[in-house]
């Protein structure tokens, strides 16, 4: 591997290094939950530029870093794009049902908030 490639690789925790407290912290933020929900609904990896979060670019970068460093997502460069994918296999192996429970709760909360604004 040449040095140009190795400098563009991002550090990710191994499956064994993923900690529940880091995972829960990463999932405690509404913007990060939005990213995770989008990735869970996608069949493919999603570029960072495809996310439209109502925060600054530097804050968006921070949220992606927290998700990556906690083991929730895997980021890889494809050309100049940073692609994101949910580490569902790792998360389901370590914490069976947790990710699905969180995603279900996010969807229910969204429905509840929508119904409140419609009343």
C-alpha positions as CSV (number, residue, x, y, z in Angstrom):
1,X,0.0,0.0,0.0
2,X,1.4,3.4,-0.9
3,X,1.7,6.3,1.6
4,X,-1.0,8.3,-0.2
5,X,-3.5,5.5,0.4
6,X,-2.5,4.9,4.0
7,X,-2.9,8.5,5.0
8,X,-6.5,8.4,3.8
9,X,-7.5,5.5,5.9
10,X,-9.6,6.3,8.9
11,X,-9.2,4.6,12.3
12,X,-12.0,2.4,13.4
13,X,-12.4,0.3,16.6
14,X,-12.3,-3.5,16.1
15,X,-15.5,-5.4,17.0
16,X,-13.8,-6.3,20.3
17,X,-13.0,-2.7,21.1
18,X,-16.6,-1.4,20.7
19,X,-18.0,-0.4,24.1
20,X,-21.6,-0.1,25.1
21,X,-21.1,3.2,26.8
22,X,-19.5,4.7,23.7
23,X,-22.2,3.4,21.5
24,X,-24.9,4.8,23.8
25,X,-23.2,8.2,23.9
26,X,-23.0,8.3,20.1
27,X,-26.7,7.4,19.8
28,X,-27.7,10.1,22.4
29,X,-27.5,13.0,19.9
30,X,-30.5,13.8,17.6
31,X,-28.2,14.7,14.6
32,X,-26.3,11.4,15.0
33,X,-29.5,9.5,15.3
34,X,-30.6,11.1,12.0
35,X,-27.4,9.9,10.4
36,X,-27.9,6.4,11.8
37,X,-31.5,6.2,10.7
38,X,-30.6,7.3,7.2
39,X,-27.8,4.7,6.9
40,X,-30.1,2.0,8.3
41,X,-32.7,2.8,5.6
42,X,-30.0,2.7,2.8
43,X,-29.0,-0.4,1.0
44,X,-25.6,1.2,0.1
45,X,-23.0,3.4,1.6
46,X,-23.9,7.1,1.7
47,X,-21.5,10.0,1.1
48,X,-21.1,12.6,3.8
49,X,-22.2,15.2,1.3
50,X,-25.5,13.5,0.9
51,X,-26.5,14.3,4.4
52,X,-28.3,17.6,5.0
53,X,-28.0,18.3,8.7
54,X,-29.0,21.7,10.2
55,X,-25.6,22.3,11.7
56,X,-22.2,23.7,10.5
57,X,-19.9,21.6,8.4
58,X,-17.4,21.3,11.3
59,X,-20.2,20.1,13.6
60,X,-21.3,17.6,11.0
61,X,-17.7,16.3,10.8
62,X,-17.7,16.0,14.6
63,X,-20.8,13.9,14.6
64,X,-19.5,11.5,11.9
65,X,-16.2,11.2,13.9
66,X,-18.1,10.3,17.1
67,X,-20.1,7.7,15.2
68,X,-17.0,6.2,13.6
69,X,-14.9,6.2,16.8
70,X,-17.6,4.5,18.8
71,X,-18.0,1.8,16.2
72,X,-21.5,2.7,14.9
73,X,-20.3,3.5,11.3
74,X,-17.5,2.6,9.0
75,X,-16.1,5.4,6.8
76,X,-14.0,4.8,3.7
77,X,-12.7,7.1,1.0
78,X,-13.9,6.4,-2.5
79,X,-12.0,9.0,-4.6
80,X,-12.6,12.3,-2.9
81,X,-15.9,11.2,-1.3
82,X,-16.0,9.9,2.3
83,X,-18.5,7.0,2.3
84,X,-20.4,5.9,5.4
85,X,-22.0,2.6,6.2
86,X,-23.6,1.2,9.4
87,X,-21.7,-1.5,11.2
88,X,-24.9,-3.5,11.7
89,X,-23.2,-6.9,11.7
90,X,-20.8,-5.8,14.5
91,X,-23.4,-4.1,16.5
92,X,-25.9,-6.9,16.2
93,X,-23.3,-9.5,17.2
94,X,-22.2,-7.5,20.3
95,X,-25.6,-6.1,21.4
96,X,-28.4,-8.2,19.8
97,X,-31.5,-6.2,19.2
98,X,-30.2,-2.9,20.5
99,X,-29.8,-1.1,17.1
100,X,-33.3,-2.2,16.0
101,X,-34.8,-1.1,19.3
102,X,-33.2,2.3,19.0
103,X,-34.3,2.7,15.3
104,X,-37.8,1.7,16.2
105,X,-37.9,4.2,19.1
106,X,-36.6,7.0,16.8
107,X,-39.4,6.2,14.3
108,X,-42.0,6.2,17.0
109,X,-40.8,9.4,18.4
110,X,-40.8,11.0,15.0
111,X,-44.4,9.9,14.4
112,X,-45.4,11.2,17.8
113,X,-43.8,14.6,17.2
114,X,-45.4,14.8,13.8
115,X,-48.9,14.1,15.2
116,X,-48.3,16.8,17.9
117,X,-47.6,19.4,15.2
118,X,-50.6,18.4,13.2
119,X,-53.1,18.8,16.1
